[in-house]
Amino acid sequence: MGEGIRGVGTVMLCLVVLLLLQQPEVGSAAIHTVGDDLGWTFNVSSWPNGKTFQAGDVLAFNYTPLVHNVVVVDKVGYNWCLINPRGATVHRSGKDEIKLLKGMNYLICSLPGHCQMGMKLSISAD
């Protein structure tokens, strides 16, 4: 009788494992620290080169809040370094985490002159 119960338990365990294997990965988004050890700073616009990003990945921005910010902008805001783009989200904590959307993502520092000095990112997420 013990053998029958053990056999049912083994079958149930196998079914659970099979169901888990069929589930999409949860919580598998990567966290990318912008600028690596240097953080969010000048001349960081080439930082994404050679990296792969997926929708749902998180960009971690580390910076001094009184000196910089992070603004999610559209392509026009990125290309023209608009310091006050309409409807843009401004982050000022110094430890901002921004989730990438599918397609192009544009981010700048909107303090005067900072975007022009390379504090801007254009990232494609699949």
N, C-alpha and C positions, 0 to 999 in steps of 0.2 A: 504494500500500500504506500509506503514511503517512496518507492521508486516512481510510482505514477504521479505523485505530487511534484517530485523533483523534475520529472519530464515536462510537466505542464509549466513549471517555473522557467525552465530552460527555453521552452517555446515562447513564452511571454517575453522573456528577456530579449530573445532574437527579434521579436516583432517590434519592441520598443527601439532597439538599435536601428533597425531598418527604417522606422518612421523618422528617427532623428537624422539619419543620413539623407533623407529626402527633403528635409527642411532647409530653406535658404539660410545662409549664415546670418546670424544676428550679432550686431555689435562688432562687425569686422572692419569698420571704417578706420582708415589710417589717420594718425595725427601727424601733421607736418609742421615743424617749428620753422617759421619764416626767417630766413637769414641764418639758419643754424645757430651757432654759438654767438654770432654778432647780433642777432635779433633783427627787429624791424628798424632799419636805418637807411642812410643814403646809399645809393648805388646797389640796391637790392633787386632791381628789376630783372637781372639775369639769373637770379636764384632758382627759378623754376626750370631752367634749361636742363634737359636730360632726365627730369623727374616725370613720373606718371601719376596722374590724379584721377580719382573716381568721384562721381557724384556721391555726396554723403561724407567724403573725407573732410577732415577738419584742419583749418589753418590756425595755428597758434601764433599770435602776435605778442612778442615781449618787447616792451619799450618803456621809457619814462613818460608818464602821462602828461606832465607839464610841457614836454618838449615835442611830442608827436601825437597823432591820432590815427585811426584807420577808418576810411570811408568806403563803403560799398557803392560803386558808381556804375553807370552804363558806359558803353564804348565812347560816347562823346565826352563824358566826364573824364574818362581815362586819357583819351587822345589830347584833349585841351587842358588837362590838369585844372578842371573847374574846382575852385576852392569852396563853393557853396552850391553844389548841384541840387536842384529841386527834387524833393522826395528821397534824397539819399540818406542812408543810415550812418550816423557818425558814432564810432566807438572810441571811448576815452579812458578805459580802465587801466591800460598798461599791461593787461593780461587777457586780451580778447581772443575768443575762439569763434571762428566763423566757418560755418558748414558750406562746402562747395555745392553749387547747383549744377545740374547737367548742362553742358555747353560752356560758353565763355563766362568767366568771372573776372570782374575788374575791381581793383582796390587801389586806393591812393592815400597818402597823407595830405590832408587839405590845408596844412599850415603854409602860409605864403612861401613859395620857392622850393618847398620840400619835394613835391611831385616832379618838378622840373629837374631836380638833382637826383632823380632815380628812385624816389620812394613811391613806386607804383608797381603793381603786379597785374599781369594779364595771364590767366590760367584757364586752360581748357580741361574740363572734367568729362570723362566718358560715362 
